[in-house]
Amino acid sequence: MGSRKNIYKIKKDDKWVYVIDGQESTAYDQVANLASSLDGTNIAYSASLDNQTYLVVNNVPEAIPYKEVVSIVFSPDGNKIAYVAKKEEKFVIVLDNKESKEYQEIGTLGTENGEASIIFSPNSQKIAYKVITENGAFIVVNQQAGKIYTDISSFQFSDNSEQFAYQAESGTHQVTVVNNSKEIINKNDAAQSSTSSSNTYKTESANTGSSTSTKRSSLEANRATLYQGNCEGSSGIEDCIP
């Protein structure tokens, strides 16, 4: 197991640096979006210099610059890293230096650990994110896009990483979607309201925090609805598979 690092940010002249365990990073115009692996051994952040922004991992900048780098997250095993990046006027998800398709907007989703733009599966082999279009929103899991819904508010992988479910708004109904293939209309959807994420990435962006965030979200409050409430006699998401 690794140990937590002592990290803080300071300004030197007109530049900014992160000091990690007493070691200063390269000086940049700005440094932000600090994230760490779960064991604390790997550190990443965004660094801007001359109107270009780089992902920096363990004080080593990646070769490809972007207009923006935000929402940096490590996989649970600490071996993968993903983030939202802005290219010209579009956004991409970058996973291990490989870019997704370009999108107009990337939204955030409620998870057990707070709002997130990128969600790793527990086994670190899959990622999910929300794309917002003029017609609504859809989920992408490992490059496979799901159906467009009015909005999507929360998402979670099953503990074994084989299944996933999310809460979506379809017209006037709240539905639970399992594996992008089965829809279950919530029995109590009349009492529910959609929680639309306002923290999206389009022309401006904000840091959503690292993978170690502990902020509680709407998904935890509705966990029974997502997993047990819509599947008679079920003990979890696996029992809702079509």
C-alpha positions in Angstrom: 0.0 0.0 0.0 1.2 3.5 -0.7 1.1 6.5 1.6 -0.7 9.8 1.2 1.4 12.6 -0.1 1.6 16.1 1.4 0.5 18.4 -1.4 -0.1 22.1 -1.6 -0.2 24.9 -4.2 1.9 28.0 -4.1 2.6 31.0 -6.3 6.1 31.8 -7.3 6.5 35.2 -9.0 3.8 35.1 -11.7 3.6 31.3 -12.0 2.1 28.5 -10.0 3.5 25.2 -8.8 2.3 22.1 -6.8 4.6 21.1 -4.0 4.4 17.3 -3.5 6.2 15.9 -0.5 8.5 18.9 -0.6 9.3 18.6 -4.3 8.2 21.5 -6.5 6.6 20.8 -9.9 7.5 22.8 -13.0 6.1 26.3 -12.9 3.0 27.0 -15.0 0.6 29.8 -15.6 -1.9 27.8 -13.6 -2.3 24.4 -12.0 -5.6 22.9 -11.0 -7.9 19.8 -10.9 -5.7 17.8 -8.5 -6.6 14.1 -8.4 -4.9 11.1 -6.8 -5.2 7.3 -7.1 -7.0 5.6 -4.3 -3.8 4.6 -2.5 -2.4 8.1 -2.8 0.7 7.1 -4.7 -0.1 8.6 -8.1 -1.0 12.3 -8.5 -2.4 14.1 -11.6 -3.4 17.6 -12.3 -4.0 20.1 -15.2 -1.3 22.6 -16.0 -1.7 25.6 -18.3 1.2 27.3 -20.1 1.0 29.7 -23.0 -2.8 29.2 -23.5 -2.4 25.4 -23.7 -3.3 22.9 -21.0 -1.6 19.6 -20.3 -2.4 16.6 -18.1 0.5 16.2 -15.7 0.9 12.8 -14.0 3.5 12.5 -11.2 4.9 15.8 -12.3 5.5 14.6 -15.9 3.3 16.4 -18.5 1.6 14.4 -21.3 2.7 15.3 -24.8 -0.7 16.4 -26.2 -2.0 19.8 -25.1 -5.7 20.9 -25.0 -7.7 24.1 -24.5 -8.9 22.6 -21.2 -8.3 19.6 -19.0 -10.8 18.9 -16.3 -12.5 16.1 -14.3 -9.4 13.9 -13.9 -10.0 10.5 -12.4 -7.9 7.4 -11.7 -9.3 3.9 -12.0 -9.8 2.0 -8.7 -6.6 0.0 -9.3 -4.7 3.2 -10.0 -3.4 1.9 -13.4 -5.6 3.9 -15.7 -6.4 7.6 -15.9 -9.2 9.4 -17.7 -10.3 13.0 -18.0 -12.4 15.5 -20.0 -10.6 17.6 -22.5 -11.6 20.4 -24.7 -10.5 20.5 -28.4 -11.4 23.6 -30.2 -15.1 23.9 -29.4 -15.8 20.2 -28.7 -15.1 17.9 -25.8 -13.5 14.4 -25.7 -13.0 11.8 -23.0 -9.3 10.8 -22.9 -8.5 7.4 -21.5 -4.8 6.4 -21.3 -4.1 9.0 -24.0 -6.8 7.7 -26.4 -9.6 10.1 -27.3 -13.2 9.3 -27.6 -15.5 10.8 -30.3 -16.0 14.6 -30.0 -19.1 15.8 -28.2 -20.7 19.2 -27.7 -21.3 18.6 -24.0 -20.2 16.1 -21.3 -22.5 16.0 -18.3 -22.2 14.9 -14.8 -23.8 11.9 -13.0 -24.7 11.2 -9.5 -22.7 8.3 -7.9 -22.3 6.9 -4.5 -19.2 9.1 -4.1 -20.6 12.4 -5.5 -21.1 14.0 -8.9 -18.7 12.7 -11.6 -18.2 13.2 -15.3 -16.3 9.8 -15.7 -17.2 6.6 -13.8 -14.9 3.6 -13.7 -16.2 0.1 -13.1 -15.0 -1.5 -9.8 -12.7 -3.8 -11.8 -11.2 -0.7 -13.6 -12.0 -2.2 -17.1 -14.9 0.0 -18.1 -15.8 3.6 -18.1 -19.1 5.4 -18.4 -20.1 9.0 -19.1 -23.0 11.1 -20.0 -23.3 13.0 -23.3 -25.8 15.9 -23.7 -27.2 16.7 -27.1 -29.9 19.1 -28.3 -32.4 16.3 -28.1 -31.5 15.0 -24.6 -28.8 12.9 -23.0 -27.4 9.4 -23.4 -24.9 7.1 -21.7 -21.7 5.8 -23.2 -20.1 2.7 -21.7 -16.8 1.6 -23.3 -17.6 3.4 -26.5 -21.1 1.9 -26.8 -23.8 4.6 -26.8 -27.3 4.0 -25.3 -30.7 5.5 -26.2 -31.3 9.2 -25.9 -33.5 10.2 -22.9 -34.8 13.6 -21.8 -32.2 13.5 -19.0 -30.1 11.1 -17.0 -29.3 11.8 -13.4 -27.4 9.0 -11.8 -25.4 5.9 -12.7 -23.8 2.9 -11.1 -21.9 -0.3 -12.1 -22.7 -3.5 -10.2 -20.2 -4.8 -7.7 -18.9 -7.4 -10.2 -18.6 -4.7 -13.0 -20.6 -6.9 -15.4 -23.8 -4.9 -15.3 -24.8 -1.2 -14.9 -28.0 0.8 -14.3 -29.0 4.4 -14.4 -31.9 6.7 -13.6 -33.4 8.5 -16.6 -36.2 10.7 -17.5 -38.3 9.6 -20.5 -40.9 12.2 -21.3 -43.0 12.3 -18.1 -41.7 9.1 -16.7 -38.8 8.2 -14.5 -37.2 4.9 -15.6 -34.4 2.7 -14.5 -32.3 1.5 -17.5 -30.3 -1.7 -17.1 -27.4 -2.4 -19.4 -28.7 0.1 -22.0 -31.2 -2.5 -23.0 -34.0 -2.8 -20.5 -36.3 0.0 -19.2 -38.3 -0.3 -16.0 -40.8 2.4 -15.3 -40.4 3.4 -11.6 -43.5 2.5 -9.6 -43.2 5.7 -7.6 -42.2 8.0 -10.4 -45.1 10.3 -9.7 -43.4 11.2 -6.4 -40.0 11.5 -8.0 -38.5 14.5 -9.8 -35.6 14.5 -12.3 -32.3 15.9 -11.0 -30.8 17.5 -14.0 -27.0 18.0 -13.8 -26.1 21.6 -14.2 -22.4 20.9 -13.8 -21.8 20.1 -17.5 -18.8 20.8 -19.7 -19.5 22.9 -22.7 -18.1 26.5 -23.2 -17.0 26.8 -19.6 -15.9 24.1 -17.2 -15.5 23.5 -13.4 -13.5 21.0 -11.5 -15.7 18.1 -10.3 -13.1 16.7 -7.9 -10.9 13.6 -7.8 -11.8 9.9 -7.7 -11.5 10.1 -3.9 -14.4 12.5 -3.4 -16.8 11.6 -0.6 -19.7 13.9 -1.4 -23.0 12.1 -1.1 -25.3 12.1 -4.1 -28.9 11.5 -5.2 -28.0 8.0 -6.3 -27.4 6.8 -2.8 -30.8 8.1 -1.7 -32.4 6.3 -4.6 -30.4 3.1 -4.4 -33.4 1.0 -3.6 -35.2 2.4 -6.6 -32.3 1.7 -8.9 -31.7 -1.9 -7.8 -34.5 -3.5 -5.7 -37.5 -1.3 -6.1 -38.2 -2.1 -9.7 -37.4 -5.8 -9.8 -39.9 -8.0 -7.9 -38.0 -10.3 -5.6 -34.6 -9.1 -6.8 -31.5 -8.8 -4.6 -29.6 -6.5 -7.0 -29.0 -5.2 -10.5 -28.1 -8.7 -11.9 -31.8 -9.8 -11.3 -33.1 -7.1 -13.6 -31.2 -8.4 -16.7 -33.5 -8.9 -19.7 
